[in-house]
Amino acid sequence: MRSVGICGVAIMLGGWLAASSCGPSAPDDGTGSGAASSSGRPAEATGPTASGPSDPDGTSSSGAASTSPGTTGSDSGTTGAPVGCADDPPAMVPEPPPGCEHLYLAGPGGVADLDLTRPAGYWQCGGVEGYTEKIAAVACNCEIVHPPCRDGSDAACGSDGRACEPGASCVDFYGNGFCGCLAQCTQDADCGPGEVCACASAVPGSVMLTDTNRCVPADCITSGDCSGARECRMSREGCGWIEGLYCTTIADDCGSEQDCAPSWCRYDEVEELWTCEPGAICE
């Protein structure tokens, strides 16, 4: 069976399925993490506020934007970048091939506040049961606004009671008391050696990459770094949390979640290949 959240309940943030209501365990690395769906699959969206034309089934089209550049998430109603966002032009990202879709960058409000004028540099191919390919290096554009923990202190953050590392803050990830340390990045240069900045982004009405900006391990920045026409893909652990970017290899056991059902296709750093692994019990 595929992984199932113990709590069995999902919370909605701005119409987006974000996480089990009890939340996963607080991150231990001092940098925060993305959210998994209660099923263990990458979290799905059901309608961002900055959406394109609605399809008959109620999901948003990924092909067109209803917002003007530089206005998504603005609380002033004026043109120009919202507070906490750069006012740079959108990055040039190649159009995805048939069967794939752009992920779009989040505004300050997170994945409920997508800017459909700004592709994130990722393609989601094959839907929820497919794979996520990194096709271009794109800066995050906006810092994601997370409320501070209720006590307003960084001295003891999350369930482990430890202080946050310098440069990180103690935030309430979902507004429900699930606190953790977070040091947001906005570009790859903000991360350490062997890491890239994964930006909060999603496919409208479909798969979410991560709900905040954070550094993740990587042996590739884009598919152009992978030899032999291989692809740079995002690996997820059994509850859907992103683990890092890795090139596909000629020895891989799987190419997508569809190849592994009811297991999970992820990168094995020891074997240095993509392989099917069992899911997890997601709390």
C-alpha positions, 0 to 999 in steps of 0.5 A: 500500500502507498504511504498514508498519514496517521492523522488521516486529515488534511488542512487547506491553506488558501484552497491548497492541500498542504499537510496532515493536520498534525503535521510532520515532525519538526525539521532537524536540520535547522532549515525547514522543509516542504509539506507532504500530502497525507497520502505521501504523494507530492501535495496537490493544489486545488486553486491558487488565488493567482490563477489562469482561466478556469477549466470546466473541472474547476482546476486552473489552466497553466497556460495563461495568467490572469495577473499582471507581472509584478502585481501577484500578492501585492497588498497595495493594489499598485504596480511593482513588486510586492514587499519581499519580492524582486522586480526583475523580469520573469526568467526565460524558461523553455516551453515543456514538451507534450505531457509536461507542465511548468511549475510557477513561482510562489508569491509572498503568500506561498503556493496559494499565491502563484505568479503565473507569469514566472515559471520556476524552471521545473517541468512536471511530467506525467502528472502526480504519478510522474517526475519533476525535472529541473530545466533552468536555474531560476531565482525565487523572486519572493521570500515566503511569509510565515508567521512567527511561532506563538511565543515569538522566541527563537530560543526553543523552536519546535518539538526538539526544544533547540535554538535555531542556527544563525540566520534562521528564524523560528516560524509557524509553517502552517499557522497551526502551531507546527514550528520549526527553524527556517533559513530561506534562500532566494538563489543558489548562491545562498546555499552551501557547496553541493546545494541548490535553492529550491523555490516554493512553486507548484503546477496550478491545480496539481503538484507542489514542489515545496511550500517555502524556499530552502536549500537542498542537496544537488549533483546537478543544477539543470538537466544540462549538467547531466551527461548522455542526455540524462535529466536532472530530477527532484527526488522525494522521500516516502512522504513526498518531502523533497530530498535533492536534485540528481541526474538520471542514470543508465542503470536506473530501476525506475523513471517515475512513480508509475514504474514503482506503484505501489512503491516510490521512485527515489534516488539512492545516494549509496547505489547512485541510481534511481530505484523503487523503495517502499513508502512510509507512514507519514505523521 
